[in-house]
Amino acid sequence: MEQPKSINKIRWILTGVMALVLIVCVARLFWISREYKESKDLYEQTEQTYVTEPAAVPEDIAPEWYQQISVDLESMQAENPEVSGWIYFENEPSISYPVMHADNNKKYLRTAWQGGEAVAGSIFTERSNAADFTDPHTIIYGHNMRNESMFGKLKHYKTDADYYPDHQFFQIITNSMYYRYWIVACKDVSDRNGLFTVWMEGGEDFRSFVQEQVLGESLISAGYIPDPGDHIITLSTCNNTQRKRFTVSAVRVAQQPRTAP
């Protein structure tokens, strides 16, 4: 029996709507893929331009921890004085980025270090922190990108039990210093958690903060015992749950004066 014209018309309309939705979805996926690639290419080019590794040495002679990379921060700061340092993960060279410091926490959410738009934004410190990483507790933010760029690989500290033993250290490189940090805690927290407290000075209250807010409910146990004079860095990224953050905290364990390249 022949279908009523009204039913055929509805079918054509539905088919057209579904086709339009499909086109929009494909276009959006293409746009996202292009934006991801542009951000990835930008930071890969940044690293190629401003970062050098030490010359090859005999296999039985390992470079000191602070000799693993050299960064030309001064040239970067000539382009943008808000470059405050460089973060570099030992044994995880894909986490190797400039760190920005601005007077607000929104500027670098979708802005690359050079100032252009970028879906990955930049790694940046909490605006209330000192730009030279001298505060007892410094907070650093970065996006959890789907291609595991920026802070996307931090999730492995909670999803892969074998990841932490080989990825315990990262460095912060500034104009004057190399700082080495030992990762001692990681966890999911509310974005209003007490962990996101900036401390301007150490002391017993700060030691208690580290014990309770940094180490409490950590997914890893490093055996670290807080000291009132410690310097802690907390790396923070989204965990794809509304109003939740995944954090990785580390304590400074070594430092070395730096000379400009």
C-alpha positions in Angstrom: 0.0 0.0 0.0 1.3 3.4 -0.9 2.6 5.5 2.0 0.8 8.8 2.7 2.7 11.8 1.3 2.9 13.3 4.9 4.8 10.2 6.2 7.3 10.3 3.2 7.9 14.0 3.9 8.6 13.4 7.5 11.1 10.6 6.6 12.9 13.0 4.2 13.0 15.6 6.9 14.4 13.2 9.4 17.0 11.9 6.9 18.0 15.4 6.2 18.4 16.3 9.9 20.5 13.2 10.5 22.7 14.0 7.6 23.2 17.5 8.8 24.0 16.3 12.3 26.6 13.8 10.8 28.2 16.6 8.8 28.4 18.8 11.9 30.0 16.0 13.9 32.5 15.2 11.3 33.4 18.9 10.8 33.8 19.3 14.6 36.1 16.2 14.8 38.2 17.6 12.0 38.4 21.0 13.7 39.4 19.4 17.0 42.0 17.2 15.3 43.5 20.2 13.5 43.6 22.3 16.7 45.3 19.5 18.6 47.9 19.1 15.8 48.6 22.8 15.7 49.2 23.0 19.4 51.4 19.9 19.3 53.4 21.2 16.4 53.9 24.6 18.1 55.3 23.1 21.3 57.5 20.6 19.4 58.9 23.5 17.5 59.4 25.4 20.7 61.4 22.5 22.2 63.5 22.1 19.0 64.3 25.8 19.0 65.1 26.5 22.7 66.0 23.2 24.3 69.3 21.2 23.7 70.4 17.9 25.2 74.0 17.2 26.3 76.5 15.8 23.8 76.7 12.0 23.7 78.9 10.5 26.5 80.1 6.9 27.1 77.3 4.6 28.3 79.0 4.1 31.7 79.1 7.9 32.4 75.6 9.3 33.1 75.2 13.1 33.2 74.1 14.7 36.4 70.4 15.2 36.8 70.7 18.9 36.0 72.6 18.2 32.9 69.8 16.4 31.1 68.6 19.4 29.1 69.6 23.0 28.6 66.9 25.7 28.0 67.4 29.1 26.4 64.9 30.8 28.7 66.4 34.2 28.0 65.6 34.1 24.3 62.0 33.0 25.2 61.6 35.8 27.7 62.7 38.3 25.1 59.6 37.2 23.1 57.3 37.0 26.2 58.6 38.1 29.7 55.8 36.0 31.3 57.9 32.9 30.7 58.9 32.0 34.2 60.6 28.7 33.7 60.6 25.3 32.1 59.1 22.0 33.4 60.9 18.8 32.4 60.0 15.2 33.5 62.9 12.8 33.7 62.1 9.6 31.8 59.1 11.2 30.3 60.4 13.7 27.8 57.0 14.3 26.3 56.3 16.5 29.4 58.7 19.3 28.6 57.1 22.8 28.4 57.6 26.4 29.2 55.8 27.6 32.3 54.0 30.9 32.3 53.1 33.3 35.1 50.5 36.0 34.7 48.3 38.2 36.9 45.2 36.0 36.3 44.5 32.3 35.9 42.5 32.6 32.6 45.1 34.2 30.3 46.9 31.0 29.3 43.9 28.6 29.3 43.7 28.8 25.5 46.8 30.9 24.8 50.1 29.6 23.7 53.3 30.9 25.3 54.0 33.1 22.3 50.6 34.8 22.6 48.6 33.1 19.9 45.4 31.0 20.3 46.0 27.3 21.1 43.5 24.7 22.2 46.1 23.3 24.5 46.9 26.6 26.1 50.0 26.8 28.2 51.4 25.4 31.4 51.0 28.1 34.0 51.5 28.8 37.7 48.8 30.0 40.1 48.7 33.8 39.9 49.1 34.2 43.7 52.4 32.3 43.6 55.8 33.9 43.2 57.0 33.6 39.7 60.4 32.2 40.7 59.1 29.1 42.5 60.4 30.2 45.9 57.0 29.8 47.7 56.7 26.8 50.0 53.7 25.6 47.9 53.5 26.4 44.2 50.5 25.3 42.1 51.0 24.6 38.3 48.0 24.1 36.0 47.9 22.3 32.6 45.2 20.8 30.4 44.6 17.0 30.3 44.7 16.7 26.5 43.2 13.7 24.8 46.5 13.1 22.9 48.3 13.1 26.2 50.2 16.3 25.5 50.6 19.0 28.2 49.5 17.2 31.5 47.7 14.4 29.7 50.1 11.8 30.8 49.7 12.5 34.5 46.7 10.2 34.5 49.1 7.3 34.3 50.0 7.8 38.0 46.6 6.5 38.9 45.8 4.2 36.0 49.1 2.3 35.7 50.6 0.7 38.8 54.0 0.3 37.0 54.3 3.9 36.0 55.3 5.6 39.2 58.5 3.6 40.0 60.1 4.8 36.7 58.7 8.4 36.7 59.4 9.8 40.2 61.3 13.0 39.3 60.8 16.2 37.4 62.7 19.5 37.1 61.8 23.1 37.1 64.4 25.3 35.3 64.5 29.0 36.0 66.8 31.8 35.1 69.1 31.2 38.0 68.4 27.6 39.2 67.7 24.0 38.4 65.3 22.5 40.9 64.6 18.8 41.2 61.3 17.4 42.6 60.4 14.0 43.9 56.8 13.0 43.3 55.2 11.9 46.6 51.4 12.0 46.2 48.6 12.0 43.6 44.9 12.1 43.9 41.5 13.3 42.6 40.2 16.3 44.5 37.4 18.9 44.3 38.5 22.1 42.6 37.7 23.8 46.0 39.9 21.4 48.0 42.2 22.8 50.7 45.1 21.4 48.6 44.8 24.5 46.4 46.2 26.8 49.1 49.1 29.0 48.4 51.7 29.2 51.2 54.0 32.2 51.4 56.1 30.8 54.3 57.0 27.5 55.9 56.7 26.4 59.5 54.8 23.9 61.5 51.5 24.9 60.1 52.8 24.3 56.6 54.2 20.9 57.7 50.7 20.0 58.9 49.2 21.2 55.7 51.5 18.9 53.7 50.8 16.0 55.9 47.0 16.4 55.8 46.2 18.1 52.4 49.1 16.9 50.2 49.7 13.4 51.5 46.2 12.6 52.8 44.3 10.1 50.7 47.2 9.8 48.1 47.0 7.0 45.6 50.7 6.4 46.0 52.9 6.0 49.1 56.4 7.3 48.7 57.5 7.2 52.4 58.1 11.0 52.5 58.1 12.7 55.8 57.3 16.5 55.6 59.6 19.1 57.0 58.6 22.7 57.9 61.2 24.1 55.4 60.1 22.0 52.4 59.1 23.3 49.0 56.2 21.6 47.4 54.8 21.8 43.8 51.4 20.6 43.0 50.5 19.9 39.3 46.8 20.2 38.6 44.8 19.1 35.6 41.2 18.2 34.9 40.0 14.6 35.3 37.0 14.9 32.9 34.6 15.1 35.9 32.8 18.3 36.6 34.5 20.3 39.4 37.1 17.6 39.9 40.9 17.9 39.4 43.7 15.3 39.3 46.8 16.4 41.2 50.4 15.3 41.4 52.5 16.7 44.2 56.2 16.7 44.6 58.8 17.9 47.1 62.1 19.7 46.1 65.0 17.4 46.8 67.9 19.1 45.0 68.9 22.3 43.4 71.8 23.6 41.3 72.7 27.1 40.2 72.2 27.7 36.5 74.2 29.8 34.1 72.5 31.2 31.0 73.4 29.4 27.7 
